[in-house]
Amino acid sequence: MGYLDNSSITVDAILTKRGRELLSRNDGSFKITQFALGDDEIDYSLFNENHPNGTQYSAEAIENMPLIEAIPNGANMMNSKLITLTRGANAIPYIQVTNATISVNQGQSFQVTPSTFNLTGTNVAASEEYIFTVLDSRLVDDFVGTGGTATASASDIAEFSTIEQSLSVRGGALSVLPTVANALFSSTVTSRTTSIIVEGVTSGAIKTISLTINKTN
């Protein structure tokens, strides 16, 4: 990872093999049809309305912050996407779950049922479809989205496709059965931890849940 020189406008892109192939043709077949914007590296607490040089310098510290170069890891990139609020929403949507830290034993099933606030109104809870991604699928025997389409599309999966063991599903809720196999455990390794990322399909909001599986077999 590195930083970009923000003294000039820079586009830093990482292309797939297919993207590089199309770009090398130089015949116009390489076209960007969709893109997302994010501000992961921006610290808005640096905005200073009382700057001694005047309000035109309020964002000076933010504008001079270095930008992180692109990295091919969906878990560590574009976590704070810029979104367009849906009609009726006048606050940033956020996802709430019952427990952001889950610790269960092998074979102890559980469900994740998120709610999205500020999607249809301020401080109003609403339901939407979500993309659920477990970063280490070896720790689960069943990882199923319930309600909605239940099947993650290729674009849903592509966001975390650089993580070898990730698995994505789609739905209104999630049902999980932790693995009963002992392949990842030993006499000294009695627990494993991964993350479940919940992303609202409509809102674009993201919530990360820490998942720990404890060895019992």
Residue frames as a rotation matrix with the C-alpha (Angstrom) as fourth column:
MET 1
0.578 0.816 0.000 0.00
0.816 -0.578 0.000 0.00
0.000 0.000 -1.000 0.00
GLY 2
-0.629 -0.776 -0.032 1.15
0.775 -0.630 0.048 3.51
-0.058 0.005 0.998 -0.72
TYR 3
0.145 0.642 -0.752 -0.04
0.441 -0.723 -0.532 7.06
-0.885 -0.255 -0.389 -1.07
LEU 4
0.218 0.021 0.976 -0.78
0.963 -0.164 -0.212 9.11
0.156 0.986 -0.056 -4.16
ASP 5
-0.817 -0.482 -0.317 0.55
0.497 -0.867 0.039 12.59
-0.294 -0.126 0.948 -4.81
ASN 6
0.139 0.988 0.074 -2.59
0.933 -0.106 -0.343 14.70
-0.331 0.117 -0.936 -4.66
SER 7
-0.345 -0.311 -0.886 -0.92
0.051 -0.948 0.313 17.75
-0.937 0.063 0.343 -6.19
SER 8
-0.728 0.162 -0.666 -2.34
-0.685 -0.213 0.697 16.65
-0.029 0.964 0.266 -9.54
ILE 9
0.356 0.925 0.134 -5.41
-0.875 0.381 -0.298 14.76
-0.327 -0.011 0.945 -10.72
THR 10
-0.731 -0.669 -0.139 -4.61
-0.683 0.710 0.173 11.05
-0.017 0.221 -0.975 -10.78
VAL 11
0.569 0.814 -0.120 -6.58
-0.812 0.579 0.073 7.97
0.129 0.056 0.990 -11.81
ASP 12
-0.617 -0.751 0.233 -5.14
-0.785 0.610 -0.111 4.85
-0.059 -0.252 -0.966 -10.18
ALA 13
0.477 0.867 -0.142 -6.82
-0.879 0.468 -0.095 1.70
-0.016 0.170 0.985 -11.49
ILE 14
-0.629 -0.548 0.552 -6.29
-0.505 0.827 0.245 -2.03
-0.591 -0.124 -0.797 -11.10
LEU 15
0.088 0.651 -0.754 -7.56
-0.992 0.124 -0.009 -4.02
0.088 0.749 0.657 -14.06
THR 16
0.474 0.126 0.871 -8.45
-0.263 0.965 0.004 -7.68
-0.840 -0.231 0.490 -14.31
LYS 17
-0.563 -0.669 0.486 -6.83
0.237 0.433 0.870 -9.85
-0.792 0.604 -0.085 -16.99
ARG 18
0.028 0.674 0.738 -9.92
0.979 0.130 -0.156 -9.31
-0.201 0.727 -0.657 -19.14
GLY 19
0.839 0.289 -0.461 -9.72
0.273 -0.957 -0.102 -5.56
-0.470 -0.040 -0.882 -18.61
ARG 20
-0.014 -0.931 -0.364 -6.05
-0.295 -0.344 0.891 -5.44
-0.955 0.120 -0.270 -19.62
GLU 21
-0.503 -0.114 0.856 -6.86
0.652 0.601 0.463 -7.50
-0.567 0.791 -0.228 -22.70
LEU 22
0.480 0.778 0.405 -9.56
0.868 -0.357 -0.345 -5.08
-0.124 0.517 -0.847 -23.82
LEU 23
0.730 -0.263 -0.630 -7.38
-0.068 -0.946 0.317 -2.06
-0.680 -0.189 -0.709 -23.06
SER 24
-0.295 -0.947 0.130 -4.49
0.013 0.132 0.991 -3.50
-0.955 0.294 -0.027 -25.11
ARG 25
0.005 0.358 0.934 -6.69
0.919 0.366 -0.145 -3.76
-0.394 0.859 -0.327 -28.20
ASN 26
-0.651 -0.266 -0.711 -6.88
0.156 -0.963 0.218 0.04
-0.743 0.032 0.669 -28.37
ASP 27
-0.873 0.385 0.300 -10.04
0.331 0.014 0.944 -0.22
0.359 0.923 -0.140 -30.47
GLY 28
-0.552 0.673 0.492 -12.57
-0.692 -0.699 0.180 1.29
0.465 -0.241 0.852 -28.10
SER 29
0.052 0.596 -0.801 -13.72
0.057 0.799 0.598 -2.08
0.997 -0.077 0.007 -26.73
PHE 30
-0.541 -0.255 -0.801 -12.52
0.804 0.121 -0.582 -1.09
0.245 -0.959 0.140 -23.25
LYS 31
-0.266 0.553 0.790 -15.34
-0.112 -0.831 0.544 1.01
0.957 0.056 0.283 -21.79
ILE 32
-0.968 0.011 -0.249 -16.10
0.249 0.087 -0.965 1.90
0.011 -0.996 -0.087 -18.18
THR 33
-0.355 0.919 0.170 -19.88
0.160 -0.119 0.980 1.61
0.921 0.376 -0.105 -17.74
GLN 34
0.797 0.594 -0.109 -20.12
0.193 -0.080 0.978 1.62
0.572 -0.801 -0.178 -13.92
PHE 35
-0.395 -0.919 -0.013 -18.03
0.279 -0.106 -0.954 2.99
0.875 -0.381 0.298 -11.10
ALA 36
0.678 0.537 -0.502 -18.26
0.637 -0.090 0.765 3.76
0.366 -0.839 -0.403 -7.38
LEU 37
0.003 -0.633 0.774 -16.79
-0.154 -0.765 -0.625 6.60
0.988 -0.118 -0.100 -5.34
GLY 38
0.631 0.173 -0.756 -15.57
0.660 0.392 0.641 6.41
0.408 -0.903 0.133 -1.77
ASP 39
0.353 -0.506 0.787 -13.79
-0.418 -0.838 -0.351 8.47
0.837 -0.205 -0.507 0.87
ASP 40
0.697 -0.080 -0.713 -12.24
0.504 0.762 0.406 5.86
0.511 -0.642 0.572 3.17
GLU 41
-0.159 -0.943 -0.292 -9.14
0.925 -0.039 -0.378 7.92
0.345 -0.330 0.879 3.88
ILE 42
-0.292 0.091 0.952 -10.87
0.062 -0.992 0.114 11.24
0.954 0.093 0.284 4.63
ASP 43
-0.475 0.109 -0.873 -11.04
0.879 0.104 -0.465 12.46
0.041 -0.989 -0.145 8.24
TYR 44
0.037 0.605 0.796 -13.88
0.520 -0.691 0.501 14.97
0.853 0.396 -0.340 8.30
SER 45
0.680 0.161 -0.715 -13.13
0.727 -0.272 0.630 15.93
-0.093 -0.949 -0.302 11.91
LEU 46
-0.397 -0.906 -0.147 -10.30
0.831 -0.423 0.362 18.04
-0.390 0.022 0.921 10.43
PHE 47
-0.050 0.459 0.887 -12.85
0.690 -0.626 0.363 20.45
0.722 0.631 -0.285 8.93
ASN 48
-0.491 -0.273 -0.827 -12.25
0.824 -0.456 -0.338 23.71
-0.285 -0.847 0.448 10.80
GLU 49
0.392 0.746 0.538 -14.99
0.842 -0.527 0.117 26.32
0.370 0.407 -0.835 10.54
ASN 50
0.957 -0.064 -0.282 -12.92
0.113 -0.814 0.569 28.64
-0.266 -0.577 -0.772 12.74
HIS 51
0.288 -0.898 0.333 -9.77
0.956 0.248 -0.160 28.56
0.061 0.364 0.929 10.62
PRO 52
0.064 -0.311 -0.948 -7.66
0.518 -0.802 0.298 31.68
-0.853 -0.510 0.110 11.41
ASN 53
-0.885 -0.456 -0.093 -7.34
0.142 -0.456 0.879 32.47
-0.443 0.765 0.468 7.67
GLY 54
-0.445 0.799 -0.405 -11.08
-0.859 -0.508 -0.058 32.47
-0.252 0.322 0.912 7.09
THR 55
0.259 0.688 0.678 -13.85
-0.444 0.708 -0.548 30.04
-0.857 -0.159 0.489 6.19
GLN 56
0.735 -0.009 -0.678 -12.43
-0.664 0.192 -0.723 29.51
0.136 0.981 0.135 2.67
TYR 57
-0.315 -0.912 -0.264 -9.63
-0.724 0.411 -0.554 27.55
0.614 0.016 -0.789 4.38
SER 58
0.243 0.494 0.835 -11.95
-0.942 0.324 0.083 25.39
-0.230 -0.807 0.545 6.52
ALA 59
0.948 0.192 0.254 -11.28
-0.128 0.961 -0.247 22.28
-0.291 0.201 0.935 4.44
GLU 60
0.453 -0.836 -0.309 -7.58
-0.846 -0.293 -0.445 22.97
0.282 0.463 -0.840 3.85
ALA 61
-0.336 -0.615 0.713 -6.38
-0.817 0.567 0.104 20.08
-0.469 -0.548 -0.693 6.05
ILE 62
0.331 0.547 0.769 -8.77
-0.049 0.823 -0.565 17.64
-0.942 0.150 0.300 4.36
GLU 63
0.964 0.076 -0.255 -7.80
-0.245 -0.121 -0.962 18.72
-0.104 0.990 -0.098 0.85
ASN 64
0.212 -0.970 -0.122 -4.12
-0.919 -0.155 -0.363 18.20
0.333 0.189 -0.924 1.66
MET 65
0.290 -0.071 0.954 -4.56
-0.584 0.777 0.235 14.67
-0.758 -0.626 0.183 3.00
PRO 66
-0.720 -0.561 -0.408 -2.76
-0.673 0.421 0.608 11.94
-0.170 0.712 -0.681 1.01
LEU 67
0.440 0.877 -0.191 -4.96
-0.895 0.411 -0.175 9.48
-0.075 0.248 0.966 -0.87
ILE 68
-0.072 -0.417 0.906 -4.46
-0.341 0.864 0.370 5.74
-0.937 -0.282 -0.204 -0.60
GLU 69
-0.626 -0.196 -0.755 -3.57
-0.779 0.130 0.613 3.99
-0.022 0.972 -0.234 -3.85
ALA 70
0.421 0.852 -0.311 -5.95
-0.869 0.477 0.131 1.36
0.260 0.215 0.941 -5.22
ILE 71
-0.721 -0.564 0.403 -5.61
-0.649 0.753 -0.108 -2.13
-0.243 -0.339 -0.909 -3.75
PRO 72
-0.372 0.583 -0.723 -7.35
-0.556 0.484 0.676 -5.29
0.744 0.653 0.144 -5.06
ASN 73
-0.850 0.116 -0.514 -9.03
0.448 0.673 -0.588 -6.21
0.278 -0.730 -0.624 -1.78
GLY 74
-0.187 0.889 0.418 -12.74
0.128 -0.400 0.908 -5.59
0.974 0.223 -0.039 -1.34
ALA 75
0.427 0.344 -0.836 -12.52
0.827 0.226 0.515 -5.97
0.367 -0.911 -0.188 2.43
ASN 76
-0.055 -0.583 -0.811 -10.09
0.795 -0.517 0.317 -3.05
-0.604 -0.627 0.492 2.79
MET 77
-0.966 -0.258 0.027 -11.14
0.211 -0.722 0.659 -0.77
-0.150 0.642 0.752 -0.05
MET 78
-0.644 0.745 0.172 -14.29
-0.278 -0.437 0.855 1.25
0.712 0.503 0.489 -0.73
ASN 79
-0.608 0.427 -0.669 -15.75
0.770 0.522 -0.366 0.63
0.193 -0.738 -0.646 2.72
SER 80
-0.248 0.511 -0.823 -17.12
0.375 -0.733 -0.568 4.19
-0.893 -0.449 -0.010 2.82
LYS 81
-0.577 0.082 0.812 -18.88
0.815 0.002 0.579 4.53
0.045 0.997 -0.068 -0.50
LEU 82
-0.837 0.370 -0.404 -20.49
-0.311 -0.928 -0.206 7.78
-0.451 -0.047 0.891 -1.55
ILE 83
-0.629 0.699 0.341 -24.17
0.757 0.651 0.062 7.18
-0.179 0.297 -0.938 -2.16
THR 84
-0.763 0.544 0.348 -27.26
-0.278 -0.763 0.584 8.98
0.583 0.349 0.734 -3.43
LEU 85
-0.847 0.476 0.238 -29.94
-0.165 0.191 -0.968 9.10
-0.506 -0.859 -0.083 -0.77
THR 86
-0.662 0.696 0.277 -33.26
0.712 0.470 0.522 7.55
0.233 0.543 -0.807 -1.72
ARG 87
-0.408 0.595 0.692 -36.34
-0.117 -0.786 0.607 9.75
0.905 0.167 0.390 -1.93
GLY 88
0.687 0.726 0.030 -37.67
-0.055 0.010 0.998 10.61
0.725 -0.687 0.047 1.52
ALA 89
0.495 -0.596 -0.633 -34.31
0.868 0.376 0.325 10.12
0.045 -0.710 0.703 3.27
ASN 90
0.758 -0.271 0.594 -32.57
-0.132 -0.955 -0.267 13.16
0.639 0.124 -0.759 4.71
ALA 91
0.449 -0.679 0.580 -29.88
-0.805 -0.027 0.592 11.37
-0.387 -0.733 -0.559 6.73
ILE 92
-0.359 -0.691 -0.627 -27.15
-0.863 0.501 -0.058 8.84
0.354 0.520 -0.777 5.94
PRO 93
0.725 0.637 -0.262 -28.53
-0.514 0.754 0.409 5.29
0.459 -0.162 0.874 6.08
TYR 94
-0.466 -0.850 0.246 -26.86
-0.849 0.350 -0.396 2.84
0.250 -0.393 -0.885 8.44
ILE 95
0.145 0.442 -0.885 -27.33
-0.221 0.887 0.406 -0.84
0.964 0.137 0.226 9.18
GLN 96
-0.212 -0.135 0.968 -28.05
-0.975 -0.042 -0.219 -2.14
0.070 -0.990 -0.123 12.65
VAL 97
-0.048 0.151 -0.987 -27.81
-0.135 0.978 0.157 -5.77
0.990 0.140 -0.027 13.79
THR 98
0.880 0.470 -0.065 -28.57
-0.026 0.186 0.982 -7.38
0.474 -0.863 0.176 17.12
ASN 99
0.719 -0.694 0.035 -24.95
0.081 0.135 0.988 -8.19
-0.690 -0.707 0.153 17.85
ALA 100
0.783 -0.478 -0.398 -21.92
-0.598 -0.404 -0.692 -6.86
0.170 0.780 -0.602 15.99
THR 101
-0.448 -0.893 0.036 -19.72
-0.864 0.422 -0.276 -9.47
0.231 -0.155 -0.960 17.69
ILE 102
0.698 0.709 -0.106 -20.80
-0.682 0.702 0.203 -13.11
0.218 -0.070 0.973 17.45
SER 103
-0.565 -0.819 0.103 -19.06
-0.809 0.525 -0.265 -15.97
0.163 -0.233 -0.959 19.26
VAL 104
0.590 0.803 0.084 -20.53
-0.807 0.590 0.018 -19.46
-0.035 -0.079 0.996 18.78
ASN 105
-0.130 -0.578 0.806 -19.47
-0.428 0.766 0.480 -23.08
-0.894 -0.282 -0.347 19.06
GLN 106
-0.921 -0.226 -0.318 -18.98
-0.387 0.416 0.823 -25.45
-0.054 0.881 -0.470 16.16
GLY 107
-0.758 0.643 -0.110 -22.32
0.493 0.675 0.549 -26.50
0.427 0.362 -0.829 14.70
GLN 108
-0.346 0.640 -0.686 -24.25
0.685 -0.328 -0.651 -23.83
-0.642 -0.695 -0.325 16.65
SER 109
-0.339 0.259 0.904 -26.44
0.860 -0.304 0.410 -22.20
0.381 0.917 -0.120 14.00
PHE 110
-0.319 0.269 -0.909 -27.51
0.496 -0.770 -0.402 -18.56
-0.808 -0.579 0.112 14.16
GLN 111
0.280 0.488 0.827 -29.26
0.951 -0.257 -0.171 -15.90
0.130 0.834 -0.536 12.10
VAL 112
-0.760 -0.428 -0.490 -28.44
0.443 -0.892 0.092 -12.32
-0.477 -0.147 0.867 11.19
THR 113
0.157 0.877 0.455 -31.46
0.984 -0.175 -0.002 -10.07
0.078 0.448 -0.891 10.59
PRO 114
-0.808 -0.567 -0.159 -30.34
0.577 -0.817 -0.019 -6.50
-0.119 -0.108 0.987 9.78
SER 115
0.511 0.856 -0.078 -32.40
0.799 -0.506 -0.323 -3.34
-0.317 0.102 -0.943 9.75
THR 116
-0.497 -0.643 0.583 -31.55
0.806 -0.591 0.035 -0.20
0.322 0.487 0.812 7.82
PHE 117
0.186 0.504 -0.844 -32.20
0.747 -0.630 -0.211 3.16
-0.638 -0.591 -0.494 9.46
ASN 118
-0.097 -0.117 -0.988 -32.72
-0.204 -0.970 0.135 6.44
-0.974 0.215 0.070 7.60
LEU 119
-0.819 -0.156 0.553 -33.62
0.451 0.423 0.786 4.64
-0.356 0.893 -0.276 4.39
THR 120
-0.232 0.831 0.505 -37.18
0.808 -0.124 0.575 6.00
0.541 0.542 -0.643 4.22
GLY 121
0.651 0.410 0.640 -37.07
-0.004 -0.841 0.542 8.61
0.759 -0.355 -0.545 6.97
THR 122
-0.229 -0.808 0.543 -34.95
-0.593 -0.327 -0.736 9.88
0.772 -0.490 -0.404 9.84
ASN 123
-0.743 -0.221 0.632 -34.45
-0.661 0.394 -0.639 7.27
-0.107 -0.892 -0.439 12.57
VAL 124
0.448 0.892 0.056 -36.95
-0.834 0.440 -0.334 4.95
-0.322 0.103 0.941 10.88
ALA 125
-0.514 -0.604 0.609 -36.02
-0.370 0.797 0.478 1.28
-0.774 0.020 -0.633 10.61
ALA 126
0.518 0.630 -0.579 -36.73
-0.814 0.155 -0.560 -0.39
-0.263 0.761 0.593 7.28
SER 127
0.210 -0.422 0.882 -35.87
0.118 0.906 0.406 -3.65
-0.971 0.019 0.240 5.58
GLU 128
0.486 -0.131 -0.864 -34.11
-0.855 -0.275 -0.440 -4.09
-0.180 0.953 -0.245 2.26
GLU 129
0.946 -0.286 -0.153 -32.11
0.221 0.914 -0.342 -6.75
0.237 0.290 0.927 0.50
TYR 130
0.577 -0.805 0.137 -28.56
-0.670 -0.371 0.643 -7.25
-0.467 -0.463 -0.753 1.67
ILE 131
0.539 -0.572 -0.618 -25.39
-0.243 0.597 -0.765 -8.84
0.806 0.563 0.182 0.31
PHE 132
0.821 -0.264 0.507 -23.84
-0.466 0.204 0.861 -11.00
-0.331 -0.943 0.045 3.03
THR 133
0.516 -0.730 -0.449 -20.17
-0.304 0.334 -0.892 -11.93
0.801 0.597 -0.050 2.63
VAL 134
0.909 -0.369 0.196 -18.17
-0.063 0.343 0.937 -14.18
-0.413 -0.864 0.289 4.94
LEU 135
0.494 -0.780 -0.384 -14.46
-0.869 -0.437 -0.230 -13.61
0.011 0.447 -0.894 4.37
ASP 136
-0.724 -0.690 -0.007 -13.42
-0.690 0.724 -0.019 -17.16
0.018 -0.009 -1.000 5.32
SER 137
0.219 0.919 -0.329 -16.04
-0.908 0.315 0.276 -19.60
0.358 0.238 0.903 4.04
ARG 138
-0.374 -0.425 -0.824 -14.05
-0.126 0.904 -0.409 -22.56
0.919 -0.049 -0.392 5.44
LEU 139
-0.988 -0.046 0.151 -15.52
-0.150 -0.012 -0.989 -21.73
0.047 -0.999 0.005 8.85
VAL 140
-0.232 0.968 0.098 -19.14
-0.767 -0.120 -0.630 -22.26
-0.598 -0.222 0.770 7.78
ASP 141
-0.793 0.068 0.606 -20.93
0.297 0.911 0.286 -25.35
-0.533 0.407 -0.742 6.50
ASP 142
0.022 0.830 0.558 -24.07
0.993 -0.083 0.084 -23.40
0.116 0.552 -0.826 5.54
PHE 143
-0.696 -0.188 -0.693 -24.24
0.262 -0.965 -0.001 -19.72
-0.668 -0.183 0.721 4.61
VAL 144
-0.491 0.659 0.570 -27.68
0.859 0.260 0.441 -18.99
0.142 0.706 -0.694 3.19
GLY 145
-0.960 0.277 -0.046 -29.53
-0.273 -0.959 -0.074 -15.79
-0.064 -0.059 0.996 2.37
THR 146
-0.536 0.842 0.062 -33.26
0.810 0.533 -0.244 -15.98
-0.238 -0.081 -0.968 3.12
GLY 147
0.447 0.750 -0.487 -35.96
0.453 -0.659 -0.601 -13.85
-0.772 0.048 -0.634 1.56
GLY 148
0.275 -0.321 -0.906 -35.41
-0.640 -0.765 0.077 -11.68
-0.718 0.559 -0.416 -1.50
THR 149
0.532 -0.112 -0.839 -33.53
-0.786 0.304 -0.539 -13.13
0.315 0.946 0.074 -4.45
ALA 150
0.836 -0.192 0.515 -31.32
-0.262 0.684 0.680 -15.25
-0.483 -0.704 0.521 -2.13
THR 151
0.527 -0.676 0.515 -28.69
0.822 0.560 -0.106 -15.59
-0.217 0.479 0.851 -4.88
ALA 152
0.243 -0.542 -0.805 -25.75
-0.003 -0.830 0.558 -13.23
-0.970 -0.133 -0.203 -5.16
SER 153
0.995 0.095 0.008 -25.06
0.016 -0.078 -0.997 -11.96
-0.095 0.992 -0.079 -8.68
ALA 154
0.404 -0.899 0.168 -21.64
0.858 0.309 -0.411 -11.97
0.318 0.310 0.896 -10.31
SER 155
0.023 -0.376 0.926 -21.21
0.049 -0.925 -0.377 -8.26
0.999 0.054 -0.003 -9.55
ASP 156
0.823 0.288 0.489 -22.12
-0.470 -0.140 0.872 -8.88
0.319 -0.947 0.020 -5.88
ILE 157
0.871 -0.492 0.015 -19.45
0.433 0.780 0.452 -11.55
-0.234 -0.387 0.892 -5.61
ALA 158
0.416 -0.750 0.515 -16.85
0.641 -0.160 -0.751 -9.58
0.645 0.642 0.414 -7.57
GLU 159
0.687 -0.123 0.716 -16.51
-0.401 -0.886 0.233 -7.01
0.605 -0.448 -0.658 -4.79
PHE 160
0.459 -0.507 0.730 -14.69
-0.768 0.186 0.612 -9.57
-0.447 -0.841 -0.304 -2.64
SER 161
0.988 0.016 -0.152 -13.43
-0.104 0.802 -0.588 -11.89
0.113 0.597 0.795 -5.38
THR 162
0.217 -0.976 0.002 -9.80
-0.460 -0.104 -0.882 -11.12
0.861 0.190 -0.472 -4.52
ILE 163
-0.206 -0.214 0.955 -10.27
-0.961 0.228 -0.156 -12.80
-0.184 -0.950 -0.253 -1.14
GLU 164
-0.758 -0.263 -0.597 -9.68
-0.525 0.790 0.318 -16.48
0.388 0.554 -0.736 -1.86
GLN 165
-0.879 0.351 -0.324 -12.07
0.452 0.831 -0.324 -17.98
0.155 -0.431 -0.889 0.69
SER 166
-0.781 0.606 -0.148 -14.89
-0.442 -0.705 -0.554 -15.42
-0.440 -0.367 0.819 0.58
LEU 167
-0.715 0.665 0.214 -18.52
0.686 0.610 0.397 -16.39
0.134 0.430 -0.893 -0.06
SER 168
-0.895 0.423 -0.141 -21.39
-0.390 -0.896 -0.211 -14.03
-0.215 -0.134 0.967 -0.85
VAL 169
-0.548 0.824 0.144 -25.16
0.831 0.517 0.204 -14.55
0.094 0.232 -0.968 -0.70
ARG 170
-0.906 0.285 0.314 -28.10
-0.219 -0.949 0.227 -12.19
0.363 0.137 0.922 -0.98
GLY 171
-0.230 0.891 -0.393 -31.38
0.686 0.434 0.583 -11.83
0.690 -0.136 -0.711 0.89
GLY 172
0.385 0.473 0.792 -33.30
-0.230 -0.782 0.579 -10.05
0.894 -0.405 -0.192 3.61
ALA 173
0.665 -0.221 0.713 -31.69
-0.711 0.104 0.696 -12.12
-0.228 -0.970 -0.088 6.37
LEU 174
-0.069 -0.805 -0.589 -28.87
-0.744 0.435 -0.507 -14.62
0.665 0.403 -0.629 6.81
SER 175
0.900 0.277 0.336 -28.77
-0.428 0.705 0.566 -18.15
-0.080 -0.653 0.753 8.21
VAL 176
0.073 -0.976 -0.205 -25.37
-0.817 0.059 -0.574 -19.55
0.572 0.209 -0.793 9.22
LEU 177
0.998 0.063 0.022 -24.22
-0.065 0.831 0.552 -22.98
0.016 -0.553 0.833 10.36
PRO 178
0.308 -0.948 0.076 -20.61
-0.935 -0.287 0.207 -22.93
-0.174 -0.135 -0.975 11.63
THR 179
0.055 -0.376 -0.925 -18.40
-0.604 0.725 -0.330 -25.81
0.795 0.577 -0.188 10.53
VAL 180
0.870 0.180 0.459 -18.32
-0.475 0.554 0.683 -29.02
-0.132 -0.813 0.568 12.55
ALA 181
0.724 -0.667 -0.176 -15.01
0.406 0.618 -0.673 -30.08
0.557 0.416 0.719 10.97
ASN 182
0.825 -0.464 -0.323 -11.77
0.234 -0.241 0.942 -29.78
-0.515 -0.852 -0.090 12.91
ALA 183
0.489 -0.674 0.554 -9.43
0.844 0.206 -0.495 -29.16
0.220 0.709 0.670 9.97
LEU 184
0.225 -0.376 0.899 -8.77
0.132 -0.902 -0.411 -25.54
0.965 0.211 -0.154 10.99
PHE 185
0.701 0.061 0.710 -8.42
-0.661 -0.319 0.679 -26.26
0.268 -0.946 -0.183 14.70
SER 186
-0.041 -0.730 -0.682 -5.82
0.049 0.680 -0.732 -28.00
0.998 -0.064 0.008 16.82
SER 187
0.240 0.078 -0.968 -4.94
0.909 0.332 0.252 -28.54
0.341 -0.940 0.009 20.46
THR 188
-0.573 -0.521 -0.632 -3.49
0.705 -0.707 -0.058 -25.03
-0.417 -0.479 0.773 20.57
VAL 189
-0.942 0.335 -0.018 -5.85
-0.287 -0.777 0.560 -23.30
0.173 0.533 0.828 18.11
THR 190
-0.726 0.681 -0.093 -9.24
0.615 0.582 -0.532 -23.56
-0.308 -0.443 -0.842 19.78
SER 191
0.359 0.861 -0.360 -11.00
0.436 -0.495 -0.751 -20.70
-0.825 0.112 -0.554 18.00
ARG 192
-0.624 -0.463 0.629 -11.02
0.773 -0.252 0.582 -18.98
-0.111 0.850 0.515 14.63
THR 193
0.021 0.600 -0.799 -12.24
0.313 -0.763 -0.565 -15.49
-0.950 -0.238 -0.204 13.80
THR 194
-0.663 -0.137 0.736 -13.47
0.747 -0.184 0.639 -14.04
0.048 0.973 0.224 10.53
SER 195
-0.741 0.428 -0.518 -15.84
-0.199 -0.876 -0.439 -11.28
-0.642 -0.222 0.734 9.45
ILE 196
-0.201 0.755 0.625 -19.28
0.952 0.301 -0.057 -11.11
-0.231 0.583 -0.779 7.92
ILE 197
-0.935 -0.118 -0.334 -19.83
0.037 -0.970 0.239 -7.99
-0.352 0.211 0.912 5.82
VAL 198
-0.068 0.980 0.185 -23.42
0.858 0.152 -0.490 -6.81
-0.508 0.126 -0.852 5.39
GLU 199
-0.939 -0.253 -0.232 -24.09
0.091 -0.835 0.542 -4.38
-0.331 0.488 0.808 2.53
GLY 200
-0.017 0.990 -0.137 -27.49
0.140 -0.133 -0.981 -2.85
-0.990 -0.035 -0.136 1.81
VAL 201
-0.344 -0.084 0.935 -28.44
0.896 0.267 0.354 -3.26
-0.280 0.960 -0.016 -1.86
THR 202
0.500 0.639 0.585 -30.56
0.764 -0.644 0.050 -0.09
0.408 0.421 -0.810 -1.94
SER 203
0.982 -0.034 -0.185 -28.87
0.088 -0.787 0.611 2.05
-0.166 -0.616 -0.770 0.70
GLY 204
0.477 -0.879 0.025 -25.23
0.006 -0.025 -1.000 1.11
0.879 0.477 -0.007 0.03
ALA 205
0.459 -0.275 0.845 -24.65
-0.873 -0.315 0.371 1.08
0.164 -0.908 -0.385 3.81
ILE 206
0.103 -0.535 -0.838 -22.11
-0.112 0.831 -0.544 -1.42
0.988 0.150 0.026 5.15
LYS 207
0.582 0.038 0.812 -21.89
-0.812 -0.014 0.583 -3.17
0.033 -0.999 0.023 8.52
THR 208
-0.166 -0.707 -0.687 -19.11
-0.444 0.676 -0.589 -5.54
0.881 0.207 -0.426 9.57
ILE 209
0.788 0.439 0.431 -19.78
-0.597 0.374 0.709 -8.33
0.150 -0.817 0.557 12.05
SER 210
-0.388 -0.920 0.053 -16.97
-0.885 0.355 -0.303 -10.16
0.259 -0.164 -0.952 13.85
LEU 211
0.742 0.637 -0.207 -17.56
-0.586 0.767 0.262 -13.92
0.325 -0.073 0.943 13.90
THR 212
-0.420 -0.852 0.314 -15.63
-0.902 0.352 -0.249 -16.29
0.102 -0.388 -0.916 16.19
ILE 213
0.598 0.516 -0.614 -16.06
-0.453 0.849 0.272 -20.07
0.661 0.115 0.741 15.95
ASN 214
-0.015 -0.557 0.830 -15.00
-0.992 0.111 0.057 -21.99
-0.124 -0.823 -0.555 19.05
LYS 215
-0.451 -0.234 -0.861 -13.78
-0.466 0.885 0.003 -25.59
0.761 0.403 -0.508 18.86
THR 216
0.095 0.521 0.848 -15.98
-0.979 0.205 -0.016 -28.07
-0.182 -0.828 0.530 20.72
ASN 217
0.894 0.261 -0.365 -15.47
-0.359 0.904 -0.234 -31.36
0.269 0.340 0.901 18.85
